[in-house]
Amino acid sequence: MQSTRIYLSPPHMSGDERALLLDAFDSNWIAPLGPHVDALEREFAELVGAKEAVALSCGTAALHLALLLLGVGRGDEVLTSTMTFAATANAITYLGAEPVFIDSDEATWNMDPQLLVDELRTRAHHNKLPKAVVVVDLYGQCADYGLIRQACQWYNVPIIEDAAEALGATYDGQPAGTFGELGIYSFNGNKIITASGGGILVTNQKELADRARFLATQARDPAPHYQHSQIGYNYRMSNLLAAVGRGQLRLLEDRVERRRANFEFYRDALADVPGIGFMPEPAACRSTRWLSCITVAPSQFGATREDVRLALGADNIESRPTWKPMHLQPVFSHCRLRGGAVAERIFEQGLCLPSGSNMAEEDLLRVVDIVRTVGHCSPLSRDIYRLAPQRKAA
Ligand SMILES: Cc1ncc(COP(=O)(O)O)c(C=O)c1O
C-alpha cells in the first residue's frame, strides 16, 4: 500500500479563516475591494511595522508595481540575486529592463553584499549605476542588510526587498520586507501563511502606496465616467482572499515556531550523517525556515541530492531541488552576472525537505529515515529520539 503523501509546504488552516471567509461571502463584498482588504492592509502594516500596505493579486504583481513606482523602464538595468524564483527576474523584464545577477554568499545564501559593493563601485566609476536593486530573502531568511543598505544609500540606489518567502523573518530584530523603499510578500499556496494566492506591497511613503492602489485598479482618473490618462493593471486582492489572509496572519508566529522546530528536528536527526549540510543562519538573522534546506556533498554522503530526492519521491514524499540560479536559466542566459559559483554549488547540492507547519513527528521521522538510508546510516531509534530535549522544548 502506498504511504500517505507528505507535501513540501502545504496550506495550514486553523478554523478562523473559514469564519472570516464566510463573513466576506455573506456580506456580498465579493470584489477586489471591501472591508477585509482594508483590514488586512491595516493589520499587515502594523505587524511588519510599515506605514502602508497594499493588498494585491500576487507577489509577482507587487514586484511589477514596485519596479514601476521606482521608474524602472526600457533599457534600465536592475541588480538582483541570481539565486531566486523566476518571478523576481521576470518582473524586471515586464518593464523592458534587464536583470543583472549577483551571486549568493555562503553565510546567508542571499545576495553577496561584497559583490554588490564591487558592482556598484565599478558602475559608479562608469556612470552606469542601476535603476534599483531587488534583494531576495531566500527560504525564510533575510539577506545581510547591514552592508547592502549602506552601499545602496551611499550610491543612492533604491532597494526593493523581495520578501515573498520570508514573511515573519527578522534581521537585527527588524521584520523582513521593510529594508527597502518598497517590500513585497506572497500569499501563494505554498508560503508560510497563505490566502491561496495574493501579494502585499509595503512602503513608508504614502504617495507610493496611493499610486500603487491607483495603478492596480486600472489607473482610473477621478471622473464620474471611466477615464484613463495612464496604463493601469488589474492587480487588487479579492476581498474573499483577504479574509482568509487575515485569519492566517494571526497565526504567523506559531507557524514560524513550527517551521523552525522542523528544521531543528532535521538538524538533530541528521547531525551524524556525513556530507549533509544545512542552510546557515547568521547571528543577526532569525529565519522562519519556510523551507528546511539541506545540502548533500556526494563525496562524503556517498550519493547525490537527486538520489535523495528520488528515494523520497518513491515513498510518496515531496522534496524539491533548491532554486536553479537565474544565470543558468536559458531565458536569462544573455544577462550579465557577478560571480555565480556559490549559487551553482547550492543548486547542485541543495534540497528542500518537507517543511509544512502541520507535519507530524512521524512524518519528519519518515523523511529522516530515507535520507539516512540513502546515506548508508541506520534509521533512528524512535524511543531514544523522543527523549531529545530540543523536541520537548519545541
Ligand atoms: C522569491 C519569490 N519572489 C516572488 C514570488 C512570486 O510570488 P507570487 O507567486 O505570489 O506571484 C515568489 C513565489 O511565489 C518567490 O518565491
Ligand as a Chemical Component Dictionary entry (heavy atoms), coordinates in Angstrom:
data_LIG
# 
_chem_comp.id                   LIG 
_chem_comp.type                 NON-POLYMER 
_chem_comp.pdbx_formal_charge   0 
_chem_comp.three_letter_code    LIG 
# 
loop_
_chem_comp_atom.comp_id 
_chem_comp_atom.atom_id 
_chem_comp_atom.alt_atom_id 
_chem_comp_atom.type_symbol 
_chem_comp_atom.charge 
_chem_comp_atom.model_Cartn_x 
_chem_comp_atom.model_Cartn_y 
_chem_comp_atom.model_Cartn_z 
_chem_comp_atom.pdbx_ordinal 
LIG C1 C1 C 0 11.344 34.914 -4.247 1  
LIG C2 C2 C 0 9.962  34.994 -4.812 2  
LIG N1 N1 N 0 9.581  36.140 -5.404 3  
LIG C3 C3 C 0 8.349  36.277 -5.921 4  
LIG C4 C4 C 0 7.428  35.259 -5.866 5  
LIG C5 C5 C 0 6.118  35.466 -6.535 6  
LIG O1 O1 O 0 5.017  35.447 -5.695 7  
LIG P1 P1 P 0 3.580  35.038 -6.267 8  
LIG O2 O2 O 0 3.604  33.572 -6.519 9  
LIG O3 O3 O 0 2.621  35.419 -5.188 10 
LIG O4 O4 O 0 3.350  35.817 -7.520 11 
LIG C6 C6 C 0 7.785  34.039 -5.239 12 
LIG C7 C7 C 0 6.916  32.883 -5.088 13 
LIG O5 O5 O 0 5.891  32.568 -5.281 14 
LIG C8 C8 C 0 9.087  33.894 -4.722 15 
LIG O6 O6 O 0 9.479  32.761 -4.155 16 
# 
loop_
_chem_comp_bond.comp_id 
_chem_comp_bond.atom_id_1 
_chem_comp_bond.atom_id_2 
_chem_comp_bond.value_order 
_chem_comp_bond.pdbx_ordinal 
LIG C1 C2 SING 1  
LIG C2 N1 SING 2  
LIG C2 C8 DOUB 3  
LIG N1 C3 DOUB 4  
LIG C3 C4 SING 5  
LIG C4 C5 SING 6  
LIG C4 C6 DOUB 7  
LIG C5 O1 SING 8  
LIG O1 P1 SING 9  
LIG P1 O2 DOUB 10 
LIG P1 O3 SING 11 
LIG P1 O4 SING 12 
LIG C6 C7 SING 13 
LIG C6 C8 SING 14 
LIG C7 O5 DOUB 15 
LIG C8 O6 SING 16 
# 
